[in-house]
Amino acid sequence: MARNTREGTEATRLALISAARGLFVEKGYGETATPDIVAAAGVTRGALYHHFEDKKALFRAVIEQEAAAVSIEIDRTFALDETPRDALLSGTSAYFAAMAEPGRARLMVLEAPVVLGVEAATAIDRDNAESRLQQGVADCLGAKASDDQVVALAHLLSAAFDRTVLEIERGGDRALYEAAIALLIDGLIPPQP
């Protein structure tokens, strides 16, 4: 019985996250009302508030799920025989592919910093894709780089990646932008001898 209750509870939580994601993508956070979410999820308003303090907490769960999905996609591309530069570039390409999921750029790049605040959105990113980016930068720079340099370069690249995602979503040529990012990486992180 406890297992079925636990499974039912998790199913309700996931239904709320899925319904909310769809509505946040379609209407935006501000235009999505909690009655719409519970109706789309097929649950009661009480179920919503059992799982989430408020709409903002539900939005955070959506963003955490999206960020985890992006990280999984990046991790899937990792190959042990890649050079640090090639690994960084393949991770970059995987990031762009993951961010091409309909609605993801809007949710993560545009809405999350506004709804959750820059610090909270940054913390979610830091726990997911940004940690991979920092490791990639550190691997490319080698032992000579300080932690502060690695973090600063990762932040600059992350900003460039996010802007690129928005440009690609607007119809920009992904191959062109990936080539430009490769030039940027090569300019910021000289190849190791």
N, C-alpha and C positions, 0 to 999 in steps of 0.2 A: 504493500500500500504506500509506504513512504517513497519508494522509487517512482511509482506512478505520479504521486503528488509532486515530487521534485521534477520529473520530466514535464508534467503539465505546467508547472510554474515557469520552467525554462522555455517551454513552447510559447507561453503567453508573452514572456519578455521578448523573445525573438520576433513574435508577430507584431508587437508594438514597435520595435526597432525597424522592422521591414516596412510597415505601414507609414511610419513617420518619415523614413528615408524617402519613400515615393512622393509623399506630400511636400516635404521640404524641397525636393528637386523640382517638382511641378509648380509650387506656389511661392516658395521661399519661406524662410523661418517666420518672418513677421506676419505673413498672410495665412499661416496654417494654424487652425484652432484645434484645441485638444478634443472637442467633440468629433471633429473630422477624423482625427487619428484613431480614436477608439472605435468609431464606426468602420473605418477601413480595416482595422485589426480584428474586428468582430468580437470585441471584449467590452467590459463595462468601464466606466470612468473610475470606479473603485480599483479595478485591476491596474489601470494606468498609475494611480497614485500609490498602489501597493509596491510597485516596482521602481517608480521614479518620483522624486520629490516634486518635480514640476516639468514643464515643457523643456526648459533649458537643460535639465539633467538628462532628459530623453535625447535631446539634440547632441549632448556630449557623448552619450552611448553610441549614437549613429556615427559621430566623427571618430571615436575610438575604433569602431568596427571598420570603418573605411581606411583608417591609418594602418591597422593591422593587415588588411588585405593588400595594401600597397607594399608593406614590408615583406609579406609572403611572396609576392610576385618578384621583388628584387632578389630575395634569397634563392628563389628557384633558378636564377640565371648564373649563380656563382659556380665557377669552374676552378678547380685547384691548379690547373696548368696555366692559367692566365697571368700575364704580367700585372703589376699593380695598376698601371695605366689602363690596360685592356679591361680589367675588372671594374674600374671606375666608370669607363665608358659603357660597358655592358649593363652595369647597374643603372646608369643614367637612362639608357634606352628602355630598360625594364620599368623605370619610374614613369617615363612618358607613356608607355603602353598601359600601365596600371591606371594612370590618371585619365586615360581615354575612356574609361568606364563612364557611360552617360550620367551626368549630374555630379560626378566626383569632384571635378575642378571647382564647380560652383560651391559645393558644400565645404570643401577643405580649404580652398585658397581664398574665396571671397567671403563666405558666411561665417566660418568658424572664428576668425579673428574678431569679427564684429559681435557675434552673439556670445562667445565664451570669453572674449578678451584676448589680447595678443599673448599675454603670459601663459594662459591656460592652453591656447591653441599651439603655442610654441612647445610647451611641455609635452603635449600629446605627440607632436612631430618628433621631438627629441627622443622620446621613448620608442620610436618606430623608425621611419626612414632616415631621419637625420643621423641617428647613431650609426647606420650603415655608411652614410656619406662621410661622416667624420673618420670612420675606420679606413675608408677608401683613400681619403686625403692623407691620413697618417701613413698608410702603406706607400703611397706615392712619394711623399716627402722624405720618408726614412727617418733615421734616428736624429738627424740634425735639427729637426723641427721641434719647436716648443709646443706644449699643449695649447697655449693661447693662439699660436699661429694656425694650428690645425682647426681650432674652433672658428677663428675669424674667416679662414678660407672656406670652410664648410658653410658658414652663414652666407657668404657672398655667392657661392655656387647655388645654395638653396634658393636664394632670392631670384637668381637667374633662371633656375629650373621652373619655379612657380610662374614667372612671367612668360617663359616659353610655353608652359602648359596652357596658359590663357590664349596665347597667340595661335597655338596649334588648334585649340578648340574653336577659335574664330575662323579657322580655315587655312591657317598657315601650313606650309609644306614641312612636314615633320622631318624628312631627310635633310632639308636645308638647315633647320634649327639644330638637329643633332650634330651636323658638321660644324656649325657655328659654336656649339657648346664644346666640341672637341678642340677647336682652336682656342677657346677661352681656357679650357683646362690646361692645354699645353703652354699657354702663355703664363698662367698663374703658377703652374707646377712643372718646372723644367724636368725633363727626363733624367733619371738617375744614371750616372756613368757606369 
